[in-house]
Structures are given as structure tokens and as C-alpha cells.
Amino acid sequence: MSIFLLMMSCGVYAQMEHMQFLGIPIDGKISAFQKELKKMGFVSNDIAKDIPKEGFMDCRMYKGSFAEELVDLAVFYDRNSKMVIQTKVKMNGLSKDQADKKYDKLFNGLKEKYDKSNFDKNVLDNPDRYGIGVPNSDKTNFVGYISLAKIAYADKYSVVLEYCDYANFNDSVDREQ
């Protein structure tokens, strides 16, 4: 009987593994996630109130420091359950040289951290975009996806880093259908 319970608890743990952003698990409600962000110095940015409410997700915006840059951070969460689904960091107003250096540094850090992961080069045929399937702790499944992109806007550039938690995303989509 105890072996059965142990196996069940391991299965439940494996199903509950989630992505992390800045060491904060993407496994809870927006209020708890926001509390942790604020402890790290992020401040709310009311720009999200003007974003149209479509689909099943809502968004809260923040400003703060990430990878030695002042960034805009969007946190997307399920409108009904309030569970966090995805984060999106945007480093704006960079020169081409700054964007190249920041992109390369982030890419190399992700490549080192997720060395054995599934790297999708040139997502959407963009040479400045990569996707990384993030494995769970025992490397049997993926818990989420990280996307890194460098985007040109006239003579300025942005570097965008997105973290999507599969479990929360799938739960939200299932509820919507």
C-alpha cells in the first residue's frame, strides 16, 4: 500500500512541475506572483488597462530590472482561475549593438542552462528568434517553452523573452472550450 501511495505522489508531483521566472514558480495565482515580483523591485504599470480583453487571458504590466536592463514585464493569467500562464519581458529602445550583445548573452545563458533541451532554431524563419522546450526535472516531458527574439523597429531594437507554462496554459484552454 505504501509503495502505491509513493508512486501516486510521484505522479502527482511530476504533473505539478511548472516553469519558473526569476526563481518564481509559474504555478499560482496572479496575486501571489505579483507579490513576489514586488519584493524584487518590480512596480505596477497601468498600461495594461488599455489592452483589449480577448480570449481567456488578462494581463498585468510591470517595470523593473531584468538582465541588467530596465524592462517592461507583462504577466498573462487566466481570467477565471487567476492562474499565471505566461510572462513576457521586453527590453526596448536598444541600439543594434546593444540588442546584439543582450540577445547573445541571453541566448548563451539559456543554451548553457538548458543544454540538453529542445532548441528550435529560427522559429518562424526568423534568424533572430529561438525557442526552447524546457524539460521537467527527470527530462521525460516538457513543462514549458521559452522564446527569445530580437526585433527591429526602424533604427531601434527590442529583445523579448517569453516564458509559457504548459500546465497552466492547457488548463486554461481546456476550461475555455
Residue pairs with C-beta under 8 A, 6 or more apart in sequence:
14 136
14 138
14 140
14 141
15 167
16 27
16 167
17 136
17 137
17 143
17 167
18 25
18 26
18 27
18 143
18 144
18 165
18 167
18 168
19 25
19 26
19 134
19 143
19 144
19 146
19 163
19 164
19 165
19 166
20 26
20 163
21 87
21 163
22 37
22 40
22 66
24 33
24 36
24 37
26 33
26 84
26 85
26 86
26 87
26 144
26 163
26 165
26 168
27 83
27 84
27 165
27 167
27 168
28 83
28 84
29 77
29 81
29 82
29 83
29 84
30 58
30 60
30 75
30 77
30 82
30 83
30 84
31 82
33 75
33 77
33 84
34 44
34 60
34 62
34 75
37 62
37 64
37 73
37 75
40 64
41 64
41 65
42 62
42 63
42 64
42 73
43 62
43 63
43 64
44 60
44 61
44 62
45 61
45 62
45 63
45 72
46 61
47 61
48 58
48 59
48 60
48 61
48 74
51 59
53 79
55 176
56 78
56 79
56 80
56 172
56 173
56 175
56 176
57 76
57 77
57 78
57 79
57 85
57 86
57 172
58 76
58 77
58 78
58 79
59 74
59 75
59 76
59 77
60 74
60 75
60 77
61 72
61 73
61 74
61 75
62 72
62 73
62 74
62 75
63 70
63 71
63 72
63 73
64 70
64 71
64 73
65 71
66 73
66 89
66 91
66 161
67 89
67 91
67 102
67 105
67 106
69 91
69 102
71 89
71 90
71 91
71 92
72 89
72 90
72 92
73 87
73 88
73 89
73 90
74 87
74 88
74 90
75 84
75 86
75 87
76 84
76 85
76 86
76 87
76 88
77 83
77 84
77 85
78 85
78 168
78 171
78 172
78 175
80 175
81 171
81 172
81 175
83 168
83 171
83 172
84 165
84 168
85 164
85 165
85 168
85 169
85 172
86 162
86 163
86 164
86 165
86 169
87 162
87 163
88 160
88 161
88 162
88 163
89 160
89 161
89 162
90 158
90 159
90 160
91 99
91 102
91 158
91 159
91 160
92 156
92 158
93 156
93 158
94 102
94 156
94 157
94 158
94 159
95 156
95 157
96 152
96 157
98 157
99 150
99 157
99 158
99 159
100 150
102 159
103 128
103 148
103 150
103 159
106 148
106 159
106 161
107 130
107 148
110 130
110 132
110 146
110 148
111 119
114 132
114 134
114 135
114 146
116 135
116 139
117 132
117 133
117 134
117 135
118 132
118 133
118 135
118 142
119 130
119 131
119 132
119 133
120 130
120 131
120 132
120 133
121 130
122 129
122 130
123 129
123 130
123 131
123 147
123 149
126 149
128 149
128 150
128 151
129 147
129 148
129 149
129 150
130 147
130 148
130 149
131 145
131 146
131 147
131 148
132 145
132 146
132 147
132 148
133 142
133 145
134 142
134 143
134 144
134 145
134 146
135 141
135 142
135 143
136 142
136 143
142 166
143 165
143 166
143 167
144 163
144 164
144 165
144 166
145 162
145 163
145 164
145 166
146 161
146 162
146 163
146 164
147 160
147 161
147 162
147 164
148 159
148 160
148 161
149 159
149 160
150 157
150 158
150 159
150 160
151 157
151 158
151 159
151 160
